[in-house]
Amino acid sequence: MLGGLGKLAAEGLAHRTEKATEEAVHVAEGVVKEVVEHAKEAGEKAIAEALKRAQETGDKVVKEVTETVTNTVTNAVTHAAEGLGKLGQ
């Protein structure tokens, strides 16, 4: 009788251990999903911020180049006009 009782106790312990393991796996899966989601959100925010900064830098460069070209053309036209004015005198 005691042998059967020991076997029954061992089966009960094995069953409880299996259930506890399944629950631990389920909890771990939930934690992993949450961590992955947070990492995904953080990555998306970082990419969006990097794109925003790149766009701002590009806009700044375009503005600076436009100003430089405008100033260069204005100076060239001014000098040409002054040169023609001196020729006409």
Secondary structure, 3 states (H helix, E strand, C coil): CHHHHHHHHHHHHHHHHHHHHHHHHHHHHHHHHHHHHHHHHHHHHHHHHHHHHHHHHHHHHHHHHHHHHHHHHHHHHHHHHHHHHHHHC
